[in-house]
Each structure stands twice: as C-alpha cells, then as structure tokens.
Amino acid sequence: MPTTAWFGKAPTPAGAEEADISGHVAAGWDLRSEAATIAPEYGIERFYLPEGEGLAIQNDMRVRPFGIKLALAADGTAQIKALLDGDKTLFEEPLY
C-alpha cells in the first residue's frame, strides 16, 4: 500500500519493511482542487496471458481480487513476474 509520494529522488531510503517503486504521472492533473487525484503508472498495469486463457481470468477479476509477484530493481523499476489467484500461481514469467 502506498504511503508517500514525491517527485524526483526519494528524500530518504526505504525502511526495512518498505520499497521504493518508480512511476510516471501523465500531464493534466491539478493539485489546486480539493478533489485532486494523482494516478501514477508503474509499468505493471498489464499482464499478458497465453492466448485463449485471459477472458476467463478477466471475468473472475470482476468478482474477486487477484495478486501479482513482482521484481523490483534497485532504481525502483518494477516488472510483473507472476499472476496469483489467492495462494495459487496461475502464470509465471519464464526466465530469460
């Protein structure tokens, strides 16, 4: 769960139970309104499944949550490594 955000380099290193993830905020947001919302993209918004298997999972995602395992580089870049349904791994990215 996100706790803080900043533009540029983190002011302090992440704690033992924390991680810094880099994201991108598209132009067009405005912090002057009371309902200001910033929606960063982290490069992990999509996960591609084998052909023919995605529709059933997409329908299931509408009724229950799924999770991911991700790899996080030292510079904060994230990459999805696996798609999870509870404790069950549905798909895992192959090692390259």
MDAnalysis code that builds the backbone (N, CA, C; Angstrom):
import MDAnalysis as mda
import numpy as np

u = mda.Universe.empty(288, n_residues=96, atom_resindex=np.repeat(np.arange(96), 3), trajectory=True)
u.add_TopologyAttr("name", ["N", "CA", "C"] * 96)
u.add_TopologyAttr("resid", np.arange(1, 97))
u.add_TopologyAttr("resname", ["MET", "PRO", "THR", "THR", "ALA", "TRP", "PHE", "GLY", "LYS", "ALA", "PRO", "THR", "PRO", "ALA", "GLY", "ALA", "GLU", "GLU", "ALA", "ASP", "ILE", "SER", "GLY", "HIS", "VAL", "ALA", "ALA", "GLY", "TRP", "ASP", "LEU", "ARG", "SER", "GLU", "ALA", "ALA", "THR", "ILE", "ALA", "PRO", "GLU", "TYR", "GLY", "ILE", "GLU", "ARG", "PHE", "TYR", "LEU", "PRO", "GLU", "GLY", "GLU", "GLY", "LEU", "ALA", "ILE", "GLN", "ASN", "ASP", "MET", "ARG", "VAL", "ARG", "PRO", "PHE", "GLY", "ILE", "LYS", "LEU", "ALA", "LEU", "ALA", "ALA", "ASP", "GLY", "THR", "ALA", "GLN", "ILE", "LYS", "ALA", "LEU", "LEU", "ASP", "GLY", "ASP", "LYS", "THR", "LEU", "PHE", "GLU", "GLU", "PRO", "LEU", "TYR"])
u.atoms.positions = np.array([
    [0.837, -1.164, 0.000],
    [0.000, 0.000, 0.000],
    [0.893, 1.241, 0.000],
    [0.647, 2.176, -0.908],
    [1.452, 3.402, -0.940],
    [1.264, 4.219, 0.333],
    [2.352, 4.812, 0.783],
    [2.269, 5.660, 1.973],
    [2.698, 7.085, 1.689],
    [3.646, 7.276, 0.778],
    [4.101, 8.626, 0.427],
    [4.472, 8.652, -1.044],
    [4.570, 9.852, -1.568],
    [4.992, 10.034, -2.958],
    [5.805, 11.317, -3.050],
    [6.679, 11.388, -4.019],
    [7.469, 12.582, -4.247],
    [7.901, 12.602, -5.698],
    [8.296, 13.775, -6.147],
    [8.838, 13.936, -7.488],
    [10.349, 13.930, -7.374],
    [10.997, 13.171, -8.239],
    [12.445, 13.093, -8.201],
    [12.911, 11.986, -7.269],
    [14.135, 12.128, -6.774],
    [14.741, 11.117, -5.908],
    [14.112, 11.116, -4.520],
    [13.998, 9.921, -3.939],
    [13.433, 9.790, -2.591],
    [14.268, 10.584, -1.593],
    [13.627, 11.314, -0.674],
    [14.378, 12.103, 0.295],
    [15.139, 11.242, 1.308],
    [14.630, 10.054, 1.593],
    [15.301, 9.118, 2.492],
    [15.158, 7.711, 1.927],
    [16.076, 6.822, 2.222],
    [15.957, 5.451, 1.726],
    [14.749, 4.742, 2.341],
    [14.236, 3.745, 1.628],
    [13.113, 2.952, 2.133],
    [13.533, 2.200, 3.387],
    [12.599, 2.030, 4.305],
    [12.855, 1.291, 5.541],
    [12.906, -0.206, 5.286],
    [13.148, -0.966, 6.334],
    [13.307, -2.418, 6.230],
    [12.054, -3.106, 5.678],
    [10.875, -2.616, 5.988],
    [9.625, -3.229, 5.523],
    [9.004, -2.429, 4.378],
    [9.797, -1.618, 3.691],
    [9.301, -0.754, 2.622],
    [10.091, -0.985, 1.337],
    [9.564, -0.438, 0.238],
    [10.266, -0.467, -1.045],
    [9.899, 0.797, -1.814],
    [10.833, 1.315, -2.576],
    [10.579, 2.465, -3.440],
    [10.317, 1.962, -4.848],
    [9.191, 2.368, -5.424],
    [8.845, 1.991, -6.791],
    [8.695, 3.264, -7.612],
    [9.285, 3.284, -8.790],
    [9.228, 4.458, -9.659],
    [7.982, 4.409, -10.522],
    [7.357, 5.552, -10.678],
    [6.173, 5.649, -11.510],
    [6.243, 6.886, -12.382],
    [5.228, 7.040, -13.199],
    [5.124, 8.171, -14.113],
    [3.727, 8.766, -13.958],
    [3.656, 10.084, -13.869],
    [2.372, 10.768, -13.792],
    [2.179, 11.537, -15.090],
    [1.063, 11.270, -15.758],
    [0.763, 11.955, -17.012],
    [0.430, 13.422, -16.750],
    [0.634, 14.243, -17.741],
    [0.300, 15.663, -17.629],
    [-1.212, 15.833, -17.504],
    [-1.627, 16.945, -16.943],
    [-3.045, 17.264, -16.897],
    [-3.666, 17.218, -15.522],
    [-2.945, 16.842, -14.505],
    [-3.507, 16.822, -13.150],
    [-3.322, 18.182, -12.506],
    [-4.138, 18.458, -11.505],
    [-4.122, 19.765, -10.851],
    [-4.320, 19.572, -9.349],
    [-3.370, 19.999, -8.544],
    [-3.460, 19.839, -7.098],
    [-4.216, 20.978, -6.413],
    [-4.674, 21.942, -7.162],
    [-5.344, 23.085, -6.544],
    [-6.773, 22.775, -6.104],
    [-7.412, 21.785, -6.679],
    [-8.787, 21.474, -6.281],
    [-8.783, 20.568, -5.053],
    [-9.889, 20.576, -4.309],
    [-9.981, 19.735, -3.109],
    [-10.087, 18.261, -3.462],
    [-10.548, 17.942, -4.646],
    [-10.693, 16.548, -5.082],
    [-9.520, 16.137, -5.965],
    [-8.348, 16.710, -5.698],
    [-7.170, 16.423, -6.523],
    [-6.792, 14.954, -6.424],
    [-6.522, 14.383, -7.569],
    [-6.113, 12.980, -7.636],
    [-4.925, 12.861, -8.579],
    [-3.919, 12.146, -8.136],
    [-2.785, 11.827, -8.989],
    [-2.793, 10.320, -9.153],
    [-2.788, 9.867, -10.387],
    [-2.832, 8.427, -10.659],
    [-1.550, 8.006, -11.378],
    [-0.513, 7.673, -10.622],
    [0.743, 7.260, -11.262],
    [0.617, 5.906, -11.945],
    [1.414, 5.718, -12.960],
    [1.526, 4.423, -13.637],
    [2.912, 3.884, -13.321],
    [2.972, 2.603, -13.000],
    [4.220, 1.991, -12.573],
    [4.805, 1.022, -13.595],
    [4.129, 0.861, -14.729],
    [4.604, -0.083, -15.731],
    [4.197, -1.517, -15.430],
    [3.303, -1.699, -14.457],
    [2.827, -3.038, -14.099],
    [1.303, -3.093, -14.172],
    [0.717, -2.258, -14.995],
    [-0.737, -2.195, -15.096],
    [-1.323, -3.302, -15.966],
    [-0.494, -3.954, -16.760],
    [-0.969, -5.019, -17.658],
    [-0.148, -6.279, -17.471],
    [-0.836, -7.405, -17.638],
    [-0.178, -8.701, -17.602],
    [-0.750, -9.506, -18.756],
    [0.094, -9.980, -19.643],
    [-0.368, -10.704, -20.824],
    [-0.371, -12.202, -20.554],
    [-1.502, -12.829, -20.855],
    [-1.689, -14.254, -20.626],
    [-1.624, -15.015, -21.943],
    [-1.414, -16.318, -21.879],
    [-1.436, -17.112, -23.108],
    [-2.779, -16.965, -23.819],
    [-2.739, -16.977, -25.132],
    [-3.950, -16.805, -25.936],
    [-5.023, -17.818, -25.536],
    [-6.243, -17.321, -25.392],
    [-7.372, -18.164, -25.055],
    [-7.608, -18.341, -23.565],
    [-6.710, -17.862, -22.715],
    [-6.854, -18.074, -21.268],
    [-7.198, -16.794, -20.516],
    [-7.120, -15.678, -21.167],
    [-7.304, -14.412, -20.473],
    [-8.739, -14.045, -20.160],
    [-9.699, -14.404, -21.009],
    [-11.083, -13.977, -20.816],
    [-11.681, -14.535, -19.531],
    [-11.451, -15.803, -19.246],
    [-11.989, -16.407, -18.019],
    [-11.410, -15.715, -16.782],
    [-10.129, -15.430, -16.793],
    [-9.498, -14.755, -15.657],
    [-10.001, -13.318, -15.554],
    [-10.141, -12.649, -16.672],
    [-10.656, -11.281, -16.667],
    [-12.049, -11.253, -16.033],
    [-12.912, -12.207, -16.362],
    [-14.247, -12.265, -15.775],
    [-14.177, -12.544, -14.277],
    [-13.266, -13.429, -13.860],
    [-13.104, -13.727, -12.431],
    [-12.607, -12.512, -11.663],
    [-11.785, -11.669, -12.294],
    [-11.243, -10.485, -11.620],
    [-12.336, -9.485, -11.257],
    [-13.477, -9.609, -11.894],
    [-14.591, -8.707, -11.578],
    [-15.297, -9.099, -10.291],
    [-15.078, -10.328, -9.817],
    [-15.788, -10.792, -8.623],
    [-14.876, -11.089, -7.445],
    [-13.566, -11.187, -7.677],
    [-12.646, -11.417, -6.564],
    [-11.268, -10.864, -6.937],
    [-10.469, -10.547, -5.921],
    [-9.149, -9.965, -6.206],
    [-8.118, -11.023, -6.607],
    [-7.218, -10.625, -7.450],
    [-6.053, -11.418, -7.826],
    [-4.825, -10.652, -7.368],
    [-3.678, -11.286, -7.345],
    [-2.453, -10.626, -6.937],
    [-1.352, -10.861, -7.938],
    [-0.238, -10.204, -7.709],
    [0.939, -10.377, -8.560],
    [2.169, -10.551, -7.679],
    [3.188, -11.174, -8.249],
    [4.537, -11.135, -7.686],
    [5.306, -10.239, -8.635],
    [6.121, -9.371, -8.089],
    [6.907, -8.517, -8.981],
    [8.348, -8.466, -8.539],
    [9.173, -8.142, -9.497],
    [10.593, -7.908, -9.230],
    [10.782, -6.401, -9.222],
    [11.577, -5.934, -8.274],
    [11.808, -4.508, -8.134],
    [13.306, -4.253, -8.173],
    [13.749, -3.510, -9.185],
    [15.168, -3.207, -9.350],
    [15.593, -2.127, -8.350],
    [16.870, -1.994, -8.157],
    [17.410, -1.008, -7.218],
    [16.987, 0.415, -7.580],
    [16.750, 0.689, -8.870],
    [16.336, 2.032, -9.286],
    [14.827, 2.255, -9.180],
    [14.070, 1.259, -8.666],
    [12.629, 1.400, -8.491],
    [11.799, 0.895, -9.642],
    [12.419, 0.412, -10.703],
    [11.691, -0.126, -11.843],
    [11.081, -1.468, -11.466],
    [9.786, -1.642, -11.772],
    [9.080, -2.873, -11.413],
    [8.727, -3.688, -12.656],
    [8.663, -5.006, -12.486],
    [8.243, -5.901, -13.555],
    [7.440, -7.043, -12.944],
    [6.260, -7.317, -13.513],
    [5.429, -8.422, -13.036],
    [6.110, -9.734, -13.379],
    [6.170, -10.623, -12.406],
    [6.781, -11.942, -12.601],
    [5.772, -13.074, -12.547],
    [4.629, -12.883, -11.857],
    [3.637, -13.949, -11.760],
    [2.273, -13.361, -11.431],
    [1.223, -14.074, -11.877],
    [-0.157, -13.730, -11.566],
    [-0.676, -14.768, -10.583],
    [-1.301, -14.299, -9.476],
    [-1.750, -15.181, -8.410],
    [-3.260, -15.097, -8.221],
    [-3.864, -16.240, -7.938],
    [-5.268, -16.325, -7.523],
    [-5.231, -16.863, -6.099],
    [-5.247, -15.960, -5.125],
    [-5.027, -16.362, -3.741],
    [-3.592, -16.834, -3.582],
    [-3.399, -18.047, -3.091],
    [-2.062, -18.625, -2.935],
    [-1.610, -19.401, -4.171],
    [-2.494, -19.559, -5.135],
    [-2.195, -20.359, -6.334],
    [-1.573, -19.488, -7.434],
    [-0.415, -19.915, -7.939],
    [0.227, -19.213, -9.055],
    [-0.420, -19.677, -10.348],
    [-1.038, -18.742, -11.079],
    [-1.694, -19.083, -12.342],
    [-0.710, -19.083, -13.508],
    [0.097, -18.051, -13.568],
    [1.077, -17.921, -14.639],
    [2.332, -17.288, -14.083],
    [3.467, -17.731, -14.606],
    [4.756, -17.200, -14.166],
    [5.579, -16.868, -15.394],
    [6.217, -15.703, -15.371],
    [7.077, -15.304, -16.478],
    [8.285, -16.239, -16.538],
    [8.649, -16.671, -17.729],
    [9.846, -17.526, -17.830],
    [11.110, -16.726, -17.591],
    [12.153, -17.391, -17.139],
    [13.462, -16.749, -17.009],
    [14.043, -16.573, -18.397],
    [14.617, -15.436, -18.656],
    [15.208, -15.172, -19.984],
    [16.697, -15.272, -19.903],
])
